[in-house]
Amino acid sequence: MALKILDTCINCDVCEPVCPNQAITLGEEYYEIDPDRCTECVGHFDQPQCVEVCPVECIPVDPERIETTEQLMRKYEALTRTDGA
């Protein structure tokens, strides 16, 4: 379940630095989340950090990218793998 940022984002800059996967970047109009890098902080934290700090609550689960906790954990493991595999 990758997250997404809605167009109600106010570009307050608080979500990008708290993302442990560098999945959040500034888009043309507002911040965006790369669904291939978003693990909803599985493997890092108990709660998605961007959701925790967002002052306007504009970061829901992306219904187009439903993933189980196990799938998110596999994505986390692939993103943090250091053996080059």
C-alpha positions in Angstrom: 0.0 0.0 0.0 2.2 2.8 -1.2 1.0 6.2 0.0 0.2 9.2 -2.2 0.1 12.9 -1.7 -3.0 14.7 -2.6 -3.3 18.0 -4.4 -4.3 19.6 -1.1 -0.5 19.5 -0.2 0.6 22.9 1.0 4.3 22.2 0.2 5.3 22.8 3.8 8.5 20.7 3.3 8.1 18.5 6.4 7.4 15.2 4.8 10.5 14.9 2.5 13.2 14.8 5.2 11.4 12.3 7.4 11.1 9.6 4.6 13.6 6.9 5.3 13.4 5.6 1.7 13.8 8.9 -0.1 10.5 8.2 -1.7 9.2 11.8 -1.5 10.3 14.5 -3.9 9.0 17.9 -4.9 6.9 17.6 -8.0 5.9 20.4 -10.4 3.0 21.5 -8.1 3.4 19.7 -4.8 5.3 16.8 -3.2 5.0 13.4 -4.7 5.7 9.8 -3.5 7.5 7.3 -5.6 5.4 4.1 -5.1 8.4 1.9 -5.9 10.3 3.4 -3.0 7.4 3.8 -0.5 7.2 1.0 2.1 4.9 3.0 4.4 7.9 3.0 6.7 7.7 -0.8 7.2 11.1 -1.9 8.3 11.9 1.5 9.7 9.0 2.7 11.9 5.6 1.6 13.2 3.8 4.4 11.5 4.4 6.2 8.2 6.5 9.2 9.2 5.1 11.5 6.4 1.6 10.9 7.7 2.7 11.6 11.2 4.1 15.0 10.4 1.7 16.2 7.7 -0.2 19.2 9.0 -3.0 19.0 6.4 -3.5 15.2 6.4 -3.1 14.9 2.7 -1.3 11.5 2.6 -3.7 8.6 2.2 -3.0 5.0 1.1 -3.0 4.9 -2.7 -5.9 2.6 -3.8 -4.0 1.9 -7.0 -1.1 0.4 -5.1 -2.5 -2.0 -2.5 0.3 -4.1 -0.9 0.4 -6.4 2.1 2.8 -5.9 5.0 4.8 -8.8 3.7 5.1 -7.2 0.3 6.2 -3.9 1.9 8.8 -5.7 3.9 10.2 -7.4 0.8 10.4 -3.9 -0.8 12.1 -2.6 2.3 14.6 -5.5 2.2 15.3 -4.9 -1.5 15.8 -1.1 -1.0 18.2 -1.6 1.9 20.1 -4.6 0.5 23.9 -3.9 0.6 25.2 -7.0 -1.1 24.6 -5.6 -4.6 22.1 -8.4 -5.4 
